[in-house]
Structure formats: C-alpha cells, structure tokens
Amino acid sequence: MPRPWRRRHLGTEADRATFRTLHSASLAAPALRAGLTTESAERSIRHLHDLLGSPALAITDTAGSLAWHGSGQHHEEQCAGLAELTVEAGRTRVFDRHDLPCGAPGCDVRGAIASPLVVDERVVGTLQVFADAPTAGLARATDEVAAWVASQLELAELDASRTRLIEAEVRAMRAQISPHFIYNSLGAIASFVRTDPDRARDLLLEFADFTRYSFRRHGEYTTLAEELRSVERYLLLEQARFGERLQVTLRIAPEVLPVAVPFLCIQPLVENAVRHGLESAEGGGAIRIVARDQDQECVIEVEDDGVGEDPDVVRRALAGDAGLDSVGLGNVDGRLRSTFGDDYGLVVETAPGAGTKVVVRVPKFAPGVHA
C-alpha cells in the first residue's frame, strides 16, 4: 500500500526568507524596468516596502515624492526636502525627529533614511525609508535596496538607449532606399499609362504599398511574411523596368512566414542584389529568394547570378564603411546581431564574376522579439 503524501515544509526559515525576498524583488522589477516615473513608482513601491518591513516607504525623483506606501502619509510633504538634502550630499542620509516635525498623536514615524538612486553616475531620485528609530541595520538594508532599484533603472536606461539606437538605424536604412529606384519606378509606371493603363494602375498601387511599408512609424519588428510581401512589391516594380532581363524565383516554406524579424532586414539585401548584381550585368540576370525551416531557426537566402564582389569590399561593408555604395549591409548585420546575438550576423558568399549569396539565420522564437 503506498504511503500517503504529506505536505512538508521545504527548506529552513532562512531559505523561506530568501525566497520571499527574491519574490518581492521579482514583482517590483518589471515596473522599474520602465524607468523612474510616477506610474512605475506606484506599481513597485508595495513590493519594495515588503522587502524592508518599515512603517513607511517613499520613492522620489530629484524634485519630490512619486509614491508613498505605509502609515504616516502626512509626512509625504517632507519628502521633497529630504530628497534635496540627499541629492546634494550624494550619499545616504539619516534624519531624526527634528528633521520630521510631527503633531499627529501616535504617529510611528520619527526618523527616516534616504538613499540616492544613482543611474549612470547621476542621482535621479531617492529611496526613503521611514521608521520610529532608524538603525544601522535598516540603513544598510536601505542602501542595498536602493542599489538594486538603481540597477533596474539603469537597465531601463539601457533599454531606452537601445531602442533609440535601433530607431536611428531604421531611419538610416530608410534614407538609403535608393532615390533612383523611386524615380525609375515612377518612370516605368508612367510608360504604361497610355499603352497599358490597367498595369500602370496596379503598379502604382504596389508602389504606394511599398513606400507605406518602408516608411511606417511603428514597431522594431515585423513578420517574415510582411517583409517578403514588401520584397515582392519591390521586385514587381523592378521587373516593370527590366522586363525579361530580371528573372525572380521565390521558394518560401509556409511554416516560417510568422517568424518575427527586424523591420527592413530582407528588402535591402534584395535591393543590393539588383543594384550591384544585375544592373551592370549584360543581359540582366536572376534572383533567387529562399526561406526554409531548419529546426529551431529560419534560414533566408538571397542569391543573384550577377557580377559578384570582392570579399574585402564586403567585409568593409559589414563593418559599416560609409564610403561604400552599399544598401545597408552593415546596418542589417548590426541589427540582426543586436536583436539575436553575434551568432546571427549576415553570411555573404561572393567573388568577382561569381554572383553573390547572402544568408540570414534567425531563431523562430526569441525572448522579447514580437511582430
């Protein structure tokens, strides 16, 4: 007969205290990763209060209180003064009942400890702990929690910097979309207005959709399906100009279409293939685009049978050499590495006279990457 299951306490009281501390910290972290605002302070302060167990806790910026939790809220109006003195000192300050005058009977706030929140060597606010009699142990705990809060705010600043960098890189990518392509596309559309007005209208709609997608203002990521749809529009417009000189083959596995990829990461590679691979090739040429499922990854290949390139020039382009006439190889490579890690940079196979193949690998699922 099996022995009945009995609930047992797991670990010692110290183990359980550690778990409670980590749990409270994990609950506060998501709000703090949004930066130091009234909303993030209000969402995180209860969990930070649980960490310290004092009568009351306040979070301030350099000007005044952002959030208060606990008893003695009539002291919140004094937070701005405590923050000013702490920011001026640049270190933890301890305040006694003379600094916190109070006429409320039975109030259990008679002192405070204020620690600066330092982000990137700047004091951006304070963590203020209120108690009856601040102790050395509470001061040390306040310091530790303030340092942890500052580390979360620093991560928020890094996230914001990364977002600004990616936005700048996408703006640079848009700026490199060839003006010649725009002029040539409009010229090709104009040439069909009299001879084939239906085709001219269809091409004009494709051009409008292409530019709308390329210059959209939201989202770092898109689906591979959306990116390839933009590529198809681009190639339709180029085929209107080149005619039979440009042959296109697409082989796309349906299961990889929902994969999230950085915005404008495939279209520039195709534009490179047309500009550098085929425009200068006698008789035109062919472009092959393949997207396939490979275990936990999606592999995209853009290949042309054009004039090829010197591998040293490609290495300089991937390194971001601004002097080269290349549509964003370095930009695309950098954004792929920034998003997925250094294992996911572009792989370029080329040589003079041998055409060019660019291989893009992306994980089918990556934390934080959603279209």
C-alpha positions in Angstrom: 0.0 0.0 0.0 1.5 3.4 -1.0 2.4 5.7 1.8 0.1 8.8 2.0 1.6 12.0 0.7 2.2 14.5 3.5 2.9 18.2 2.9 6.4 19.1 4.2 8.0 22.5 4.7 10.7 22.9 2.2 14.0 24.4 3.5 14.8 26.3 6.6 13.3 29.6 7.8 16.3 31.3 6.2 15.6 29.6 2.9 12.0 30.7 3.0 13.0 34.3 3.9 15.4 34.3 1.0 12.6 33.1 -1.3 10.2 35.8 0.0 12.9 38.5 -0.6 13.6 37.3 -4.2 9.8 37.0 -4.9 9.2 40.6 -3.8 12.2 41.8 -5.9 10.9 40.0 -8.9 7.5 41.6 -8.5 9.0 45.1 -8.3 11.4 44.6 -11.2 9.0 44.9 -14.2 7.7 48.3 -13.2 11.2 49.7 -12.5 12.4 48.5 -15.9 10.1 51.1 -17.4 12.2 53.9 -15.8 11.6 56.2 -12.8 8.1 57.6 -13.3 5.0 58.1 -11.0 3.4 55.0 -12.5 6.5 52.8 -12.1 7.0 54.1 -8.5 3.4 53.4 -7.6 3.5 49.9 -9.1 6.7 48.9 -7.4 6.6 50.6 -4.0 4.4 48.0 -2.2 6.9 45.2 -3.1 9.8 47.3 -2.1 8.1 48.1 1.2 7.7 44.3 1.8 11.5 44.0 1.4 12.2 46.5 4.1 9.3 46.0 6.5 9.5 49.6 7.9 6.4 51.6 8.8 6.5 53.6 5.5 8.4 54.0 2.3 8.7 56.7 -0.3 10.2 56.9 -3.8 11.1 60.3 -5.1 12.7 61.9 -8.1 15.0 64.9 -7.5 12.0 67.3 -7.2 9.6 65.4 -4.9 7.6 62.4 -4.0 6.5 60.0 -6.7 4.8 57.4 -4.4 4.2 56.6 -0.7 3.3 53.3 0.9 2.6 52.7 4.6 1.5 54.8 7.6 2.1 58.4 8.4 1.3 59.7 4.9 1.2 63.3 6.3 5.0 63.1 6.2 4.9 62.8 2.4 5.1 66.6 2.1 8.5 66.4 3.7 9.9 64.0 1.1 11.0 66.8 -1.3 13.2 68.4 1.4 14.8 65.1 2.3 15.4 64.3 -1.4 17.1 67.7 -1.9 19.5 67.2 1.0 20.3 63.6 -0.1 20.9 64.6 -3.7 23.1 67.5 -2.6 25.1 65.1 -0.3 25.3 62.4 -3.0 25.1 59.7 -0.3 22.7 58.1 2.2 21.4 60.5 4.9 19.8 59.7 8.2 17.2 62.1 9.6 15.7 62.3 13.1 12.6 63.7 14.7 14.0 67.2 14.4 14.0 66.9 10.6 10.5 65.4 10.6 8.3 67.6 12.8 5.0 65.9 13.5 2.0 66.8 15.6 0.0 63.7 14.9 -0.6 61.7 18.1 0.6 58.1 17.9 2.5 58.5 14.7 5.2 55.8 14.4 7.3 57.9 12.0 10.0 59.7 14.0 13.0 59.3 11.6 14.0 58.5 8.1 16.8 57.1 6.0 17.2 58.4 2.4 19.5 56.7 -0.1 20.2 58.2 -3.5 19.2 56.3 -6.7 22.3 56.6 -8.9 21.9 55.8 -12.6 24.9 56.3 -15.0 26.7 58.4 -12.3 23.7 60.7 -12.0 21.4 60.9 -8.9 17.9 60.6 -10.4 15.9 60.2 -7.2 15.9 58.8 -3.7 14.5 55.8 -1.8 13.2 57.0 1.6 12.5 54.6 4.5 10.5 55.9 7.5 10.7 54.4 11.0 10.4 55.2 14.6 14.1 54.9 15.3 16.4 54.3 12.2 19.0 51.7 13.0 22.4 50.8 11.4 20.8 47.6 10.1 17.9 49.4 8.5 20.4 52.0 6.9 22.4 49.1 5.4 19.2 47.4 4.1 18.0 50.7 2.6 21.4 51.1 0.9 21.2 47.6 -0.6 17.6 48.0 -1.8 18.4 51.5 -3.3 21.4 50.0 -5.2 19.1 47.2 -6.5 16.5 49.8 -7.6 19.2 51.9 -9.3 20.4 48.8 -11.2 16.9 48.2 -12.5 16.6 51.8 -13.6 20.0 51.6 -15.3 18.7 48.6 -17.2 15.7 50.7 -18.2 18.0 53.4 -19.4 20.0 50.8 -21.5 16.7 49.5 -23.0 15.7 53.1 -23.9 19.2 53.7 -25.4 19.0 50.5 -27.4 15.5 51.5 -28.7 16.8 54.9 -29.7 19.7 53.3 -31.5 17.5 50.9 -33.4 15.2 53.7 -34.4 18.2 55.7 -35.7 19.4 52.6 -37.6 16.0 52.1 -39.2 15.9 55.8 -40.1 19.3 55.4 -41.7 18.0 52.3 -43.6 15.1 54.3 -44.9 17.4 57.0 -46.0 19.4 54.5 -48.1 16.4 53.3 -50.1 17.6 54.4 -53.5 16.2 57.6 -54.9 17.0 56.1 -58.3 14.6 53.2 -57.6 11.8 55.7 -56.8 12.4 57.7 -59.9 12.8 54.7 -62.1 9.7 53.1 -60.7 7.6 56.2 -61.3 9.2 56.4 -64.8 8.2 52.8 -65.5 4.7 53.4 -64.3 4.4 56.5 -66.5 5.5 54.5 -69.5 2.5 52.2 -69.1 -0.1 54.9 -68.6 -1.0 55.1 -72.3 0.0 51.6 -73.5 -1.4 49.5 -70.6 -3.3 51.7 -68.1 -4.5 48.7 -66.1 -0.9 47.7 -65.4 0.0 51.3 -64.7 -2.7 51.4 -62.0 -1.7 48.1 -60.5 2.0 49.2 -60.4 1.0 52.5 -58.8 -0.8 50.7 -56.0 2.2 48.4 -55.5 4.4 51.4 -55.3 2.1 53.1 -52.7 2.0 49.9 -50.6 5.8 49.5 -50.8 6.5 53.1 -49.7 3.8 52.9 -47.0 5.5 49.8 -45.5 9.1 51.2 -45.9 8.3 54.4 -44.1 5.9 53.2 -41.4 6.5 54.7 -38.0 5.8 51.8 -35.5 7.4 48.6 -34.5 11.0 47.4 -34.4 9.9 44.0 -35.8 7.7 42.6 -38.4 6.8 39.1 -39.6 8.8 37.5 -42.4 5.5 37.3 -44.3 5.2 41.1 -44.2 8.9 41.6 -45.1 8.6 39.3 -48.1 5.4 40.9 -49.2 7.4 44.2 -49.4 10.2 42.4 -51.3 7.7 41.1 -53.8 6.3 44.6 -54.4 9.9 45.9 -54.9 10.6 43.2 -57.4 7.4 43.7 -59.3 8.4 47.4 -59.7 11.9 46.4 -60.9 10.5 43.9 -63.3 8.4 46.6 -64.8 11.6 48.4 -65.6 13.9 45.5 -66.5 11.3 43.3 -68.2 12.5 39.9 -69.0 16.1 40.8 -68.1 15.2 40.2 -64.4 14.2 36.7 -63.5 12.9 36.1 -60.0 12.4 32.8 -58.1 10.9 32.6 -54.7 10.7 29.4 -52.6 9.2 30.1 -49.2 8.2 27.5 -46.6 4.8 28.5 -45.2 5.7 27.5 -41.7 8.3 30.3 -41.4 6.1 33.1 -42.5 5.0 34.1 -38.9 8.6 34.3 -37.7 9.5 37.8 -36.3 12.4 39.6 -37.9 13.8 43.1 -37.6 12.0 45.6 -39.8 13.6 46.2 -43.2 16.2 43.3 -42.9 15.5 41.4 -46.2 14.4 44.1 -48.6 17.8 45.9 -48.5 19.6 42.6 -49.4 17.3 42.2 -52.4 17.9 45.8 -53.5 21.7 45.2 -53.2 21.3 42.1 -55.4 19.5 44.2 -58.1 21.8 47.2 -57.9 25.2 45.6 -57.6 24.4 42.1 -59.1 22.3 42.8 -62.1 22.1 46.4 -63.2 25.7 46.2 -64.6 25.4 42.7 -65.9 24.9 42.3 -69.6 21.6 40.7 -70.4 20.3 41.1 -66.8 20.2 38.1 -64.5 18.3 36.1 -61.9 17.5 36.5 -58.2 16.5 33.6 -56.0 15.0 34.0 -52.6 14.6 31.0 -50.3 13.2 30.8 -46.8 13.2 27.5 -45.1 12.6 25.9 -41.7 15.7 24.5 -40.1 15.0 23.0 -36.6 14.8 26.0 -34.2 15.8 28.5 -36.9 14.5 30.1 -40.0 17.1 30.4 -42.8 16.7 33.0 -45.6 18.9 33.2 -48.7 19.1 36.0 -51.2 21.2 34.9 -54.2 21.9 36.5 -57.6 24.0 35.4 -60.5 25.4 38.9 -61.2 28.9 40.3 -61.3 29.8 39.4 -57.7 32.0 41.4 -55.4 35.5 41.5 -53.9 35.2 39.8 -50.4 37.4 42.5 -48.9 34.8 45.1 -50.0 32.0 43.0 -48.4 34.0 42.8 -45.2 34.3 46.6 -45.2 30.6 47.0 -45.9 29.7 44.7 -43.0 32.0 46.8 -40.8 29.9 49.8 -41.7 32.3 51.6 -44.1 30.2 54.7 -45.0 32.3 55.3 -48.2 30.9 52.2 -49.9 27.9 52.3 -52.2 26.0 49.5 -50.4 22.4 49.5 -49.3 22.9 48.9 -45.6 24.7 45.6 -45.3 26.4 46.8 -42.2 23.1 48.2 -40.9 21.2 44.9 -41.4 24.1 42.9 -39.9 24.3 45.1 -36.9 20.6 45.0 -36.2 20.5 41.2 -36.5 23.4 40.8 -34.1 21.8 43.4 -31.7 18.5 41.5 -31.7 19.5 37.9 -31.7 23.2 37.8 -30.7 26.5 37.7 -32.6 25.8 34.2 -33.9 23.2 35.6 -36.2 25.1 38.1 -38.4 25.0 38.0 -42.1 27.0 35.4 -44.0 28.0 36.6 -47.5 29.4 34.3 -50.2 30.8 36.2 -53.2 33.7 36.7 -55.6 34.2 38.7 -58.8 32.2 37.1 -61.6 30.6 34.5 -59.3 27.4 36.2 -58.1 26.5 36.8 -54.5 24.6 34.8 -51.9 23.6 36.4 -48.6 22.4 34.0 -45.8 20.3 35.2 -42.9 19.6 33.0 -39.9 17.1 34.0 -37.3 15.6 32.0 -34.4 12.0 31.1 -34.8 11.3 32.2 -31.2 13.4 34.8 -29.3 12.6 36.5 -26.0 11.3 40.0 -26.4 11.1 39.8 -30.2 7.4 40.0 -31.3 6.0 41.4 -34.5 
